[in-house]
């Protein structure tokens, strides 16, 4: 890949800052629709108080995300990454508009029918999540580690921004008739617009950046077939080589099983607490109806900050053993949240939620910026998909375990 005139270093630098920004925005768009669902939980709890919307919708979302990702991880080497990611952002956009349309068609009424419709749309969100997270992470794994960090920072930012927007719309419409519903509709419209922007960025901007073209061409020369359409969109015709001695997915998983378990355990713990516990198990406090929204916002803010902390090399964990020790120690959050909900005040709960988000973001980036090193393009893409599969597996397990917090609670089921 190094030319006679030594152009490789220049190619690596051209568009690096813009590529980081685009990766951040694409990460933002990968979760803004789902984070919108989480942050309008107060509206759905007002409509469907008996259906445990945060727990049920999260379960449906993750069930479809995990099932889809399991299939995609198996066939990743044969998939067209360009079509995969564009389809994901398109489905996100359409599904978010469908949420608005469903609410308008039912005039914001409750009942089993509208709730089932919302569940069906959330299933589409889960499908899109698997498409785009596996596709983007696999793609970025054979580029610069900074791109993965930017992408995951964007994922976290979607949670933080949607939480802040939700607080603003709730305050703006607080005294207006049907204000909760109107704020929710405005909120969803903003989310749909952001998804549409991501379609344009991925389709027309990202593949034409010099640094992106360089790494995709390099991956193609190493046998990657997933980048062909993106290279063609950038006007590059490459002759693909067959991957020599490529490790199988099974071999890759065995070599990186600790990283996979790291991610599984990070998200199992986090999703066993967030968001269901924060909506239903924290009791009544001075903040009243604002309390759960404040907690969700603080978690997302901590998660965003945590994803930038590894940029400080002196406190970034790269040791595989230390990563596992720190991740296992996070399970102390379970008794901490339990006793705080029973005996602590809202100050302690706010501290715990912020720390939960901070460690979630920090450890996720630590794992993803270290794991793909030392492999060729096709292997890095496969490993990225496998790691996302374990994230979704951990999320699904955590969402399932989250129901255990309802044991012993009156009118829980």
C-alpha positions as CSV (number, residue, x, y, z in Angstrom):
1,X,0.0,0.0,0.0
2,X,3.0,2.3,0.2
3,X,3.5,4.2,-3.1
4,X,6.9,5.1,-4.7
5,X,6.4,8.7,-3.8
6,X,5.7,7.9,-0.2
7,X,2.1,9.0,-0.3
8,X,0.9,6.6,2.4
9,X,1.6,8.9,5.4
10,X,-0.2,11.8,3.6
11,X,-3.2,9.6,2.9
12,X,-3.4,8.7,6.5
13,X,-3.6,12.3,7.6
14,X,-5.9,13.7,4.9
15,X,-9.4,14.0,6.4
16,X,-8.6,12.5,9.7
17,X,-10.3,15.2,11.8
18,X,-13.3,15.3,9.5
19,X,-13.5,11.5,9.6
20,X,-13.5,11.6,13.5
21,X,-16.3,14.1,13.4
22,X,-18.3,12.0,10.9
23,X,-17.7,8.9,13.0
24,X,-19.1,10.7,16.0
25,X,-22.2,11.8,14.2
26,X,-22.8,8.3,12.8
27,X,-22.4,6.9,16.3
28,X,-24.9,9.6,17.5
29,X,-27.4,8.4,14.8
30,X,-26.9,4.8,15.7
31,X,-28.7,5.1,19.0
32,X,-30.6,8.4,19.0
33,X,-33.9,6.6,18.1
34,X,-33.6,4.1,20.9
35,X,-32.4,6.7,23.4
36,X,-35.4,8.7,22.4
37,X,-37.6,5.8,23.5
38,X,-35.8,5.6,26.8
39,X,-36.0,9.3,27.5
40,X,-39.7,9.6,26.7
41,X,-40.3,6.8,29.2
42,X,-42.3,9.2,31.4
43,X,-44.8,9.7,28.6
44,X,-45.3,5.9,28.1
45,X,-45.5,5.4,31.8
46,X,-48.4,7.9,31.8
47,X,-50.1,6.0,29.0
48,X,-49.3,2.4,29.9
49,X,-48.6,2.4,33.7
50,X,-49.4,-1.3,34.1
51,X,-47.3,-2.6,31.2
52,X,-43.8,-1.7,32.6
53,X,-42.9,0.1,29.3
54,X,-39.2,0.6,30.0
55,X,-38.7,-3.0,30.8
56,X,-40.9,-4.5,28.1
57,X,-39.7,-2.2,25.3
58,X,-36.1,-2.7,26.2
59,X,-36.6,-6.5,26.3
60,X,-38.3,-6.5,22.8
61,X,-35.6,-4.2,21.4
62,X,-32.7,-6.3,22.6
63,X,-34.3,-9.6,21.7
64,X,-34.5,-8.5,18.0
65,X,-31.1,-6.9,18.2
66,X,-29.4,-10.0,19.5
67,X,-31.1,-12.4,17.2
68,X,-30.3,-10.3,14.1
69,X,-26.7,-9.7,15.2
70,X,-26.1,-13.5,15.7
71,X,-27.0,-14.0,12.1
72,X,-25.0,-11.1,10.8
73,X,-21.9,-12.1,12.8
74,X,-22.0,-15.5,11.1
75,X,-22.3,-14.1,7.6
76,X,-20.3,-10.8,8.1
77,X,-17.6,-11.7,5.5
78,X,-20.2,-11.9,2.7
79,X,-22.3,-8.8,3.6
80,X,-22.2,-5.5,1.7
81,X,-21.3,-3.1,4.5
82,X,-22.5,0.0,2.5
83,X,-26.0,-1.5,1.9
84,X,-26.1,-2.8,5.5
85,X,-25.4,0.6,7.1
86,X,-27.6,2.7,4.8
87,X,-30.5,0.3,5.3
88,X,-30.1,0.6,9.1
89,X,-30.2,4.4,9.2
90,X,-33.1,4.3,6.7
91,X,-35.1,1.9,8.9
92,X,-34.3,4.1,12.0
93,X,-35.7,7.2,10.2
94,X,-38.9,5.5,8.9
95,X,-39.6,3.8,12.3
96,X,-39.2,7.0,14.2
97,X,-41.7,8.7,11.9
98,X,-44.0,5.7,12.4
99,X,-43.9,6.3,16.2
100,X,-45.2,9.8,15.5
101,X,-47.8,8.5,13.1
102,X,-49.1,5.9,15.5
103,X,-49.5,8.4,18.3
104,X,-51.4,10.8,16.0
105,X,-53.6,8.0,14.6
106,X,-54.6,6.8,18.1
107,X,-54.8,10.4,19.4
108,X,-52.4,9.5,22.2
109,X,-54.8,6.9,23.7
110,X,-53.7,4.0,25.8
111,X,-54.7,0.3,25.4
112,X,-53.2,-3.0,24.3
113,X,-53.4,-2.2,20.5
114,X,-51.2,1.0,20.6
115,X,-48.7,-0.7,23.0
116,X,-48.3,-3.7,20.6
117,X,-47.8,-1.2,17.7
118,X,-45.1,0.5,19.7
119,X,-43.5,-2.9,20.5
120,X,-43.4,-3.7,16.7
121,X,-41.7,-0.4,15.9
122,X,-39.2,-1.0,18.7
123,X,-38.4,-4.4,17.2
124,X,-37.5,-2.5,14.0
125,X,-35.1,-0.4,16.1
126,X,-33.5,-3.6,17.4
127,X,-33.0,-4.9,13.8
128,X,-31.4,-1.6,12.8
129,X,-29.2,-1.5,15.8
130,X,-27.7,-4.9,14.9
131,X,-27.2,-3.8,11.3
132,X,-25.5,-0.6,12.0
133,X,-23.4,-1.3,15.1
134,X,-21.9,-4.5,13.7
135,X,-21.4,-2.9,10.3
136,X,-19.8,0.3,11.6
137,X,-17.7,-1.3,14.3
138,X,-16.5,-4.0,11.9
139,X,-15.6,-1.3,9.4
140,X,-13.8,1.0,11.8
141,X,-11.8,-1.9,13.4
142,X,-9.4,-1.9,10.5
143,X,-9.0,1.8,10.6
144,X,-7.7,4.0,13.4
145,X,-8.6,3.3,17.0
146,X,-9.6,6.9,17.3
147,X,-12.4,6.3,14.9
148,X,-13.9,3.6,17.2
149,X,-13.5,5.9,20.2
150,X,-15.3,8.7,18.3
151,X,-18.0,6.4,17.1
152,X,-18.7,5.1,20.7
153,X,-18.5,8.6,22.0
154,X,-21.2,9.5,19.6
155,X,-23.3,6.6,20.8
156,X,-23.0,7.9,24.4
157,X,-23.6,11.5,23.2
158,X,-27.0,10.4,21.7
159,X,-28.1,9.4,25.2
160,X,-26.8,12.6,26.8
161,X,-28.2,14.9,24.2
162,X,-31.6,13.2,24.1
163,X,-31.8,13.4,27.9
164,X,-31.1,17.1,27.9
165,X,-33.5,17.7,25.1
166,X,-36.2,15.8,27.0
167,X,-35.7,17.9,30.1
168,X,-36.0,21.1,27.9
169,X,-39.2,19.9,26.1
170,X,-40.7,18.7,29.3
171,X,-40.1,22.1,30.9
172,X,-41.2,24.0,27.8
173,X,-44.5,22.1,27.6
174,X,-45.1,21.6,31.3
175,X,-47.9,24.1,31.6
176,X,-49.4,23.5,28.2
177,X,-52.5,21.3,27.7
178,X,-51.3,17.8,26.6
179,X,-47.8,19.2,27.1
180,X,-46.2,15.9,27.8
181,X,-47.5,14.5,24.5
182,X,-46.6,17.6,22.4
183,X,-43.1,17.6,23.8
184,X,-42.7,13.9,23.0
185,X,-43.8,14.5,19.4
186,X,-41.4,17.3,18.9
187,X,-38.7,15.2,20.4
188,X,-39.3,12.3,18.0
189,X,-39.3,14.6,15.0
190,X,-35.9,15.9,15.9
191,X,-34.6,12.3,16.3
192,X,-36.0,11.4,12.8
193,X,-34.2,14.4,11.3
194,X,-30.9,13.4,12.8
195,X,-31.3,9.9,11.4
196,X,-31.8,11.3,7.9
197,X,-28.6,13.4,8.2
198,X,-26.8,10.1,9.0
199,X,-28.0,8.5,5.8
200,X,-26.6,11.4,3.8
201,X,-23.3,11.5,5.7
202,X,-22.6,7.7,5.3
203,X,-23.7,7.5,1.7
204,X,-22.0,10.6,0.3
205,X,-19.4,12.0,2.7
206,X,-17.7,9.2,4.7
207,X,-16.6,6.9,1.8
208,X,-15.0,9.8,-0.1
209,X,-12.6,10.9,2.7
210,X,-9.0,10.1,1.7
211,X,-8.1,8.4,5.0
212,X,-11.2,6.2,4.8
213,X,-10.5,5.2,1.2
214,X,-6.9,4.4,2.2
215,X,-7.9,1.9,4.9
216,X,-10.7,0.4,2.9
217,X,-8.3,-0.2,0.0
218,X,-5.8,-1.7,2.4
219,X,-8.5,-4.0,3.8
220,X,-9.5,-5.1,0.2
221,X,-5.9,-5.9,-0.6
222,X,-5.9,-8.2,2.5
223,X,-8.9,-10.1,1.2
224,X,-11.9,-8.1,2.7
225,X,-15.0,-8.3,0.5
226,X,-17.2,-6.1,2.6
227,X,-15.7,-2.8,1.4
228,X,-16.2,-3.3,-2.3
229,X,-19.4,-1.2,-2.6
230,X,-18.0,1.7,-0.5
231,X,-14.8,1.8,-2.6
232,X,-16.9,1.8,-5.8
233,X,-18.9,4.7,-4.4
234,X,-15.7,6.6,-3.8
235,X,-14.6,6.0,-7.4
236,X,-11.9,3.4,-6.6
237,X,-11.6,0.2,-8.5
238,X,-9.5,-2.3,-6.6
239,X,-8.5,-5.9,-7.4
240,X,-9.4,-7.9,-4.4
241,X,-7.0,-10.5,-3.2
242,X,-8.0,-13.7,-1.4
243,X,-7.4,-13.6,2.3
244,X,-4.4,-15.8,3.1
245,X,-4.5,-17.9,6.2
246,X,-7.4,-15.9,7.7
247,X,-8.5,-17.0,11.1
248,X,-12.0,-18.4,11.4
249,X,-14.6,-16.7,13.6
250,X,-14.2,-19.5,16.1
251,X,-10.4,-19.0,16.3
252,X,-10.9,-15.3,16.7
253,X,-13.3,-15.8,19.5
254,X,-11.1,-18.2,21.4
255,X,-8.1,-15.8,21.1
256,X,-10.3,-12.9,22.3
257,X,-12.7,-14.6,24.7
258,X,-11.6,-12.4,27.6
259,X,-12.5,-9.3,25.6
260,X,-15.8,-10.7,24.6
261,X,-16.6,-11.6,28.2
262,X,-15.5,-8.2,29.3
263,X,-18.1,-6.5,27.1
264,X,-20.7,-9.1,28.0
265,X,-20.3,-8.4,31.7
266,X,-20.1,-4.7,31.3
267,X,-23.5,-4.5,29.7
268,X,-25.1,-7.3,31.7
269,X,-24.4,-5.2,34.9
270,X,-25.4,-1.9,33.4
271,X,-28.7,-3.0,31.8
272,X,-29.7,-4.9,35.0
273,X,-30.0,-1.5,36.5
274,X,-30.5,1.0,33.6
275,X,-33.2,2.0,32.8
276,X,-35.9,-0.2,34.5
277,X,-34.6,0.1,38.0
278,X,-34.2,3.9,37.7
279,X,-37.8,4.3,36.6
280,X,-39.5,1.8,39.0
281,X,-37.3,1.1,42.0
282,X,-36.0,4.4,43.3
283,X,-39.1,5.5,45.2
284,X,-40.5,8.9,45.7
285,X,-38.2,11.9,46.1
286,X,-38.2,15.7,46.2
287,X,-37.8,15.9,42.4
288,X,-41.0,14.0,41.9
289,X,-41.8,13.3,38.2
290,X,-38.5,14.8,37.2
291,X,-36.5,12.3,39.3
292,X,-36.2,9.5,36.8
293,X,-35.4,11.9,33.9
294,X,-32.6,13.5,36.0
295,X,-31.2,10.0,36.8
296,X,-31.3,9.0,33.1
297,X,-29.6,12.2,32.1
298,X,-26.8,11.8,34.7
299,X,-26.2,8.2,33.6
300,X,-25.9,9.3,29.9
301,X,-23.6,12.3,30.8
302,X,-21.3,10.0,32.8
303,X,-21.3,7.5,29.9
304,X,-20.3,10.2,27.5
305,X,-17.5,11.5,29.7
306,X,-16.2,8.0,30.3
307,X,-15.7,7.4,26.6
308,X,-13.3,10.3,26.4
309,X,-11.3,9.4,29.5
310,X,-9.2,6.7,27.7
311,X,-7.7,9.5,25.6
312,X,-5.6,10.2,28.6
313,X,-3.0,7.5,28.1
314,X,-1.8,7.5,31.7
315,X,-5.2,6.2,33.0
316,X,-6.2,4.0,30.1
317,X,-6.3,0.3,31.0
318,X,-4.7,-2.0,28.3
319,X,-3.8,-5.0,30.5
320,X,-6.2,-7.9,29.8
321,X,-6.0,-9.0,33.4
322,X,-6.6,-5.6,34.9
323,X,-9.6,-5.0,32.6
324,X,-11.3,-8.2,33.9
325,X,-10.6,-7.3,37.5
326,X,-12.1,-3.8,37.2
327,X,-15.1,-5.1,35.3
328,X,-15.9,-7.8,37.9
329,X,-15.6,-5.2,40.6
330,X,-18.5,-3.3,39.0
331,X,-20.9,-6.0,40.3
332,X,-20.6,-4.2,43.7
333,X,-23.0,-1.7,42.1
334,X,-25.9,-4.2,42.7
335,X,-25.8,-4.2,46.5
336,X,-25.0,-0.5,46.4
337,X,-28.1,0.4,44.4
338,X,-30.3,-1.9,46.4
339,X,-29.3,-0.4,49.8
340,X,-29.3,3.2,48.4
341,X,-32.9,2.7,47.1
342,X,-34.0,1.4,50.5
343,X,-32.0,3.7,52.9
344,X,-30.1,6.4,51.0
345,X,-31.2,9.8,49.8
346,X,-31.4,11.1,46.2
347,X,-27.8,12.5,46.5
348,X,-26.3,9.1,46.9
349,X,-28.5,7.7,44.0
350,X,-27.3,10.5,41.7
351,X,-23.7,9.7,42.6
352,X,-24.1,6.0,41.9
353,X,-25.9,6.5,38.6
354,X,-23.2,8.9,37.4
355,X,-20.5,6.4,38.4
356,X,-22.3,3.6,36.6
357,X,-22.4,5.6,33.4
358,X,-18.8,6.8,33.7
359,X,-17.4,3.2,34.2
360,X,-19.6,1.8,31.4
361,X,-18.3,4.3,28.8
362,X,-14.7,4.1,30.0
363,X,-14.4,0.3,30.0
364,X,-16.2,-0.1,26.6
365,X,-13.7,2.2,24.8
366,X,-10.7,0.6,26.6
367,X,-11.7,-2.9,25.3
368,X,-12.5,-1.8,21.7
369,X,-9.4,0.3,21.1
370,X,-7.2,-2.6,22.2
371,X,-8.8,-5.8,21.0
372,X,-8.5,-5.5,17.1
373,X,-4.7,-4.8,17.2
374,X,-2.5,-7.3,15.4
375,X,-5.0,-8.7,12.8
376,X,-5.6,-8.2,9.1
377,X,-8.6,-6.3,7.8
378,X,-11.0,-9.2,7.3
379,X,-10.2,-10.5,10.7
380,X,-10.6,-7.1,12.4
381,X,-14.0,-6.8,10.7
382,X,-15.1,-10.2,11.9
383,X,-13.8,-9.5,15.4
384,X,-15.7,-6.2,15.6
385,X,-18.9,-8.0,14.7
386,X,-18.3,-10.7,17.3
387,X,-17.6,-8.1,20.0
388,X,-20.8,-6.3,19.2
389,X,-22.6,-9.6,19.4
390,X,-21.4,-10.1,23.0
391,X,-22.4,-6.5,23.9
392,X,-25.9,-7.2,22.7
393,X,-25.9,-10.6,24.5
394,X,-24.9,-8.8,27.7
395,X,-27.5,-6.2,27.2
396,X,-30.2,-8.9,26.7
397,X,-29.1,-10.8,29.8
398,X,-29.1,-7.6,31.8
399,X,-32.5,-6.6,30.6
400,X,-33.8,-10.0,31.6
401,X,-32.2,-9.9,35.0
402,X,-33.6,-6.4,35.5
403,X,-37.1,-8.0,36.1
404,X,-35.7,-9.5,39.4
405,X,-35.9,-6.1,41.0
406,X,-39.7,-6.4,40.9
407,X,-39.7,-9.4,43.2
408,X,-41.5,-8.5,46.4
409,X,-42.8,-5.2,45.0
410,X,-46.6,-4.7,45.2
411,X,-48.6,-4.8,41.9
412,X,-45.3,-5.7,40.1
413,X,-46.8,-8.3,37.7
